[in-house]
Amino acid sequence: MNVQAIIIILLFAAAVFYVGRNLYKSLFAKKGCGTNCKCGVDFSAIGPEGKAK
């Protein structure tokens, strides 16, 4: 195997690891408000058109 093939294989493995890690984190997120879900935001000041009252 030449050096170019090894570099391509390592880059491909890194990309697969990155995508797999992001997929895992999105499917098995922490429970509660630790994932920036904005569940504690008060939306009562926003009108039906999306503008402030």
C-alpha positions as a Markdown table, in Angstrom:
| # | Residue | x | y | z |
|---|---|---|---|---|
| 1 | Met | 0.0 | 0.0 | 0.0 |
| 2 | Asn | 1.3 | 3.4 | -0.8 |
| 3 | Val | 1.3 | 6.5 | 1.4 |
| 4 | Gln | -1.6 | 8.1 | -0.6 |
| 5 | Ala | -3.9 | 5.2 | 0.0 |
| 6 | Ile | -3.2 | 5.2 | 3.7 |
| 7 | Ile | -3.9 | 8.9 | 3.9 |
| 8 | Ile | -7.2 | 8.4 | 2.1 |
| 9 | Ile | -8.2 | 5.5 | 4.3 |
| 10 | Leu | -7.4 | 7.5 | 7.5 |
| 11 | Leu | -9.4 | 10.5 | 6.2 |
| 12 | Phe | -12.3 | 8.3 | 5.4 |
| 13 | Ala | -12.2 | 6.6 | 8.8 |
| 14 | Ala | -12.1 | 10.0 | 10.5 |
| 15 | Ala | -15.1 | 11.2 | 8.5 |
| 16 | Val | -17.1 | 8.0 | 9.3 |
| 17 | Phe | -16.2 | 8.5 | 13.0 |
| 18 | Tyr | -17.3 | 12.1 | 12.9 |
| 19 | Val | -20.6 | 11.4 | 11.3 |
| 20 | Gly | -21.3 | 8.4 | 13.5 |
| 21 | Arg | -20.5 | 10.5 | 16.7 |
| 22 | Asn | -22.9 | 13.3 | 15.6 |
| 23 | Leu | -25.6 | 10.8 | 14.8 |
| 24 | Tyr | -25.2 | 9.1 | 18.1 |
| 25 | Lys | -25.2 | 12.4 | 20.0 |
| 26 | Ser | -28.4 | 13.5 | 18.2 |
| 27 | Leu | -30.3 | 10.2 | 18.9 |
| 28 | Phe | -29.2 | 9.7 | 22.5 |
| 29 | Ala | -29.1 | 13.3 | 23.8 |
| 30 | Lys | -29.0 | 14.0 | 27.5 |
| 31 | Lys | -32.4 | 14.3 | 29.2 |
| 32 | Gly | -33.4 | 17.7 | 30.5 |
| 33 | Cys | -32.3 | 21.1 | 29.4 |
| 34 | Gly | -28.7 | 20.4 | 28.9 |
| 35 | Thr | -28.9 | 20.3 | 25.1 |
| 36 | Asn | -29.9 | 23.9 | 24.4 |
| 37 | Cys | -33.5 | 23.0 | 23.8 |
| 38 | Lys | -34.8 | 26.5 | 24.8 |
| 39 | Cys | -37.6 | 24.8 | 27.0 |
| 40 | Gly | -37.1 | 27.5 | 29.7 |
| 41 | Val | -37.8 | 30.4 | 27.4 |
| 42 | Asp | -40.9 | 32.5 | 27.9 |
| 43 | Phe | -42.6 | 32.9 | 24.5 |
| 44 | Ser | -45.7 | 34.8 | 25.9 |
| 45 | Ala | -44.4 | 38.2 | 24.8 |
| 46 | Ile | -44.4 | 37.1 | 21.1 |
| 47 | Gly | -47.5 | 37.7 | 19.1 |
| 48 | Pro | -49.2 | 35.4 | 16.5 |
| 49 | Glu | -47.2 | 37.1 | 13.7 |
| 50 | Gly | -43.9 | 36.4 | 15.4 |
| 51 | Lys | -43.5 | 40.0 | 16.4 |
| 52 | Ala | -43.2 | 41.4 | 19.9 |
| 53 | Lys | -46.4 | 42.6 | 21.4 |
